[in-house]
C-alpha cells in the first residue's frame, strides 16, 4: 500500500471570484511543487447538485451565489508534508499572495485536514 499523505481542502467561493481564485491557486501550485510537494490539484465545482446525498455545496455551507473548490496536495508522508509546508510558510511569496482583505474567499470558512492514504492505485 502506498503511504502518500494528502492535505485536503473544501472552500466555498463566490462564483464571481473563481478567476481570481484560479490565479492565486496557480501561484500556490508553483510554490508547493517548488518546495517539494508531489502533486497539487485545485478543482472547481461543476456537478454539485445531487439527489439523496449530501452535496459539497451543503457540506461547505455555500451561499446561493457561491461554488465550491475541492483541492489536495500530495506528499511522501506526514513528515514530508510538515517539511514542505514549513518551507512554503517561510517563503515571502505566500504572504504576498495571501494579504488580508484581498483573498477571493473567506479563509475562516475553508475546511482543511491532513489524511493518511489507505487505498491507492
C-alpha positions as CSV (number, residue, x, y, z in Angstrom):
1,X,0.0,0.0,0.0
2,X,1.2,3.5,-0.9
3,X,1.9,5.7,2.1
4,X,1.2,9.0,0.5
5,X,0.0,11.8,2.7
6,X,-2.7,14.2,1.5
7,X,-3.7,17.7,2.6
8,X,-7.3,18.2,1.6
9,X,-9.4,21.4,1.3
10,X,-13.0,22.3,0.6
11,X,-13.6,26.0,0.1
12,X,-16.8,27.9,-0.6
13,X,-16.0,30.7,-3.1
14,X,-18.2,33.4,-4.5
15,X,-18.9,32.5,-8.1
16,X,-17.7,35.9,-9.3
17,X,-14.3,35.3,-7.7
18,X,-13.4,32.0,-9.4
19,X,-10.9,33.5,-11.8
20,X,-9.1,35.4,-9.1
21,X,-9.1,32.2,-7.1
22,X,-7.6,30.3,-10.1
23,X,-4.8,32.9,-10.4
24,X,-3.9,32.5,-6.7
25,X,-4.1,28.7,-7.0
26,X,-1.7,28.7,-9.9
27,X,0.8,30.7,-7.9
28,X,0.4,28.4,-4.8
29,X,0.8,25.4,-7.0
30,X,4.2,26.6,-8.2
31,X,5.3,27.3,-4.6
32,X,4.2,23.9,-3.2
33,X,5.8,22.0,-6.1
34,X,9.0,24.1,-5.9
35,X,9.3,23.2,-2.2
36,X,8.8,19.5,-2.8
37,X,5.1,18.6,-2.9
38,X,4.5,15.6,-5.2
39,X,1.1,16.8,-6.6
40,X,-1.0,19.8,-6.3
41,X,-4.7,19.9,-7.6
42,X,-7.3,22.6,-7.5
43,X,-10.8,21.8,-8.8
44,X,-13.9,24.0,-9.0
45,X,-17.4,22.7,-8.7
46,X,-19.1,21.6,-11.9
47,X,-21.8,19.0,-11.0
48,X,-22.7,19.8,-7.4
49,X,-26.4,19.2,-7.4
50,X,-27.0,15.7,-6.1
51,X,-30.2,13.8,-5.2
52,X,-30.4,11.8,-1.9
53,X,-26.8,12.6,-0.9
54,X,-25.1,15.5,0.9
55,X,-23.8,17.8,-1.7
56,X,-20.5,19.7,-1.5
57,X,-22.5,22.9,-1.6
58,X,-24.3,21.9,1.6
59,X,-21.2,20.4,3.2
60,X,-19.3,23.7,2.6
61,X,-22.2,25.9,3.7
62,X,-22.1,27.6,0.3
63,X,-24.5,30.5,-0.2
64,X,-26.6,30.7,-3.4
65,X,-24.0,32.9,-5.2
66,X,-21.1,30.5,-4.3
67,X,-19.5,27.4,-5.7
68,X,-17.0,25.1,-4.1
69,X,-13.3,24.4,-4.6
70,X,-12.0,21.0,-3.9
71,X,-8.2,20.8,-3.6
72,X,-5.5,18.5,-2.5
73,X,-1.7,18.4,-2.2
74,X,0.2,15.1,-2.1
75,X,3.4,14.3,-0.1
76,X,5.5,11.2,0.5
77,X,4.4,11.0,4.2
78,X,3.4,13.3,7.0
79,X,7.0,14.3,7.9
80,X,7.5,15.3,4.2
81,X,4.2,17.3,4.4
82,X,5.4,19.1,7.5
83,X,8.8,19.8,5.9
84,X,7.3,21.2,2.6
85,X,4.7,23.3,4.5
86,X,7.3,24.8,6.7
87,X,9.3,25.9,3.6
88,X,6.2,27.3,1.9
89,X,5.2,29.2,5.1
90,X,8.7,30.7,5.3
91,X,8.6,31.8,1.7
92,X,7.7,35.5,1.4
93,X,5.7,34.9,-1.8
94,X,3.0,33.0,0.1
95,X,2.4,36.0,2.3
96,X,2.3,38.4,-0.6
97,X,-0.4,36.2,-2.2
98,X,-2.5,36.0,1.0
99,X,-2.9,39.6,2.0
100,X,-5.8,40.1,4.4
101,X,-8.8,41.6,2.7
102,X,-7.6,40.6,-0.8
103,X,-8.4,36.9,-0.8
104,X,-11.2,35.8,-3.2
105,X,-12.9,33.8,-0.4
106,X,-13.4,33.8,3.4
107,X,-10.4,31.9,4.8
108,X,-12.4,31.2,8.0
109,X,-14.8,29.1,6.0
110,X,-12.1,26.8,4.4
111,X,-12.2,23.2,5.6
112,X,-8.7,21.7,5.8
113,X,-7.2,18.4,7.1
114,X,-4.3,16.0,6.6
115,X,-5.1,12.5,5.5
116,X,-3.2,9.2,5.5
117,X,-3.8,7.2,2.3
118,X,-5.4,3.8,2.9
119,X,-6.1,2.8,-0.7
120,X,-4.3,3.8,-3.8
121,X,-3.6,2.6,-7.3
